[in-house]
Amino acid sequence: METSLLDLAPITRHLRAMASSQLLIAGVHHFHMFEHLQKEPCSIEELQAKLGLKERPAMVLFPALCAMQLLNFNTENKLYITEMGKHLIESTQPNLISYIGLEKDNAGVLEMTQLLKNDGPLDESALTYVKEGDTPSVMDEEETARFFTLALAGRAQYLSPIVASKLPQKKAYLLDVGAGTGFYTYEWLLANPEATATIFDRPAVLAVAKEFLDTFSKSNRKGAAGVKERISFQAGDMLIDELPQADILLAASVFHDWPTETCMVLAKRFADVIRPGGELWVHDAFLNDNLDGPLAVTDYSGMLFMHTKGRAYSRKEYRNWFSQAGLTPTSENIPTLLDYGLISASKSAL
Ligand SMILES: C[S@@+](CC[C@H](N)C(=O)[O-])C[C@H]1O[C@@H](n2cnc3c(N)ncnc32)[C@H](O)[C@@H]1O
């Protein structure tokens, strides 16, 4: 299996870098963060209260400014302004406040500011990649579900050989929840000729996934034709519907679409259907455990914040959810490509 691919991360970093600009300008000109912090260092909660921000926007904005080296955490875990950040305070001469202000009315900055203040858009049906309750979802309309699923196809196709090669290699039954195109599963089944799998997603997304499986099966790769017979599709709502029991449950780019409380619910639901001795695998981009970067992921978190109900989380946050769900997280951090990686947790054997 091909695992030595050229890492295309520079492309996704440039794509996501727009979030850095928006968060920097919003932080300086619309939230006046540096003025608030100049008297004394603040805990995350204290700064959140001063700025009137809910938990999710705070956890997007503060790590981003740390990753930009403008803020940092001291030994008491309080945020303080770095030497560079001091040049964003009025009393420091020279400062770059007015220069940054040239962009303060940029449409993207104003939108980011509004979303940070509201913790997301007022109209939740504008969000992408999420289906929750009775709120209409773009993932349930044929045209938009196709558009948003196709948008992720190239990324999944590119990442899937390396992700599949780092998942357990064995005869097992894999459940791919929120599978989108299903590429990770197709690759993994190709590498594991005795394994079986289920692709779980919304019905309109599965219609697109089936087309990708058709094309995959017809490729001239050895064993590709047989993958189709070992795969089933299940339409449903992962937040409420019964999920099938599995040896391996894969959640690729799934948790980052949801707020913390929903991530905890999902972790528990996933843990409950993993068979004894089975494993939960998460493929995602992770914040540093001390929430100060990396910049590629704080940028990604800003974009996720704008378009979904989620953000990027640290491995420590994931591992806490896994433990609370009754699983045992491993300490292994497995990098893949595009600033993503894998982590896993296991369920004890009976
Ligand atoms: C960001 S995409 C990830 C797709 C794929 N795993 C990948 O990495 O390319 C999230 C997926 O979760 C699905 N999803 C969102 N809410 C869902 C729900 N309540 N039940 C089932 N699937 C859901 C979406 O339709 C979408 O395909």
The ligand as a MOL file (V3000), in Angstrom:
LIG
                    3D

  0  0  0     0  0            999 V3000
M  V30 BEGIN CTAB
M  V30 COUNTS 27 29 0 0 0
M  V30 BEGIN ATOM
M  V30 1 C -17.0810 16.1940 7.9620 0
M  V30 2 S -17.9690 14.8780 7.2620 0 CHG=1
M  V30 3 C -16.7700 13.5750 7.3440 0
M  V30 4 C -16.9390 12.5590 6.2490 0
M  V30 5 C -15.8630 11.4900 6.1800 0
M  V30 6 N -15.7480 10.7580 7.4080 0
M  V30 7 C -14.5400 12.0780 5.7680 0
M  V30 8 O -13.6430 12.1900 6.6160 0
M  V30 9 O -14.4010 12.4160 4.6040 0 CHG=-1
M  V30 10 C -19.1410 14.4440 8.5050 0
M  V30 11 C -20.1610 13.4170 8.0570 0
M  V30 12 O -21.0570 13.1560 9.1500 0
M  V30 13 C -22.3480 13.0040 8.6190 0
M  V30 14 N -23.3630 13.3030 9.6330 0
M  V30 15 C -23.6530 14.4970 10.2050 0
M  V30 16 N -24.6350 14.3900 11.1030 0
M  V30 17 C -25.0070 13.0740 11.0990 0
M  V30 18 C -25.9630 12.3270 11.8170 0
M  V30 19 N -26.7350 12.8990 12.7420 0
M  V30 20 N -26.0360 11.0010 11.5790 0
M  V30 21 C -25.2470 10.4030 10.6450 0
M  V30 22 N -24.3110 11.0720 9.9380 0
M  V30 23 C -24.1890 12.3860 10.1640 0
M  V30 24 C -22.3990 13.9760 7.4660 0
M  V30 25 O -23.4440 13.6620 6.5570 0
M  V30 26 C -20.9980 13.8670 6.8780 0
M  V30 27 O -20.9360 12.9250 5.8420 0
M  V30 END ATOM
M  V30 BEGIN BOND
M  V30 1 1 1 2
M  V30 2 1 2 3
M  V30 3 1 2 10
M  V30 4 1 3 4
M  V30 5 1 4 5
M  V30 6 1 5 6
M  V30 7 1 5 7
M  V30 8 2 7 8
M  V30 9 1 7 9
M  V30 10 1 10 11
M  V30 11 1 11 12
M  V30 12 1 11 26
M  V30 13 1 12 13
M  V30 14 1 13 14
M  V30 15 1 13 24
M  V30 16 1 14 15
M  V30 17 1 14 23
M  V30 18 2 15 16
M  V30 19 1 16 17
M  V30 20 1 17 18
M  V30 21 2 17 23
M  V30 22 1 18 19
M  V30 23 2 18 20
M  V30 24 1 20 21
M  V30 25 2 21 22
M  V30 26 1 22 23
M  V30 27 1 24 25
M  V30 28 1 24 26
M  V30 29 1 26 27
M  V30 END BOND
M  V30 END CTAB
M  END
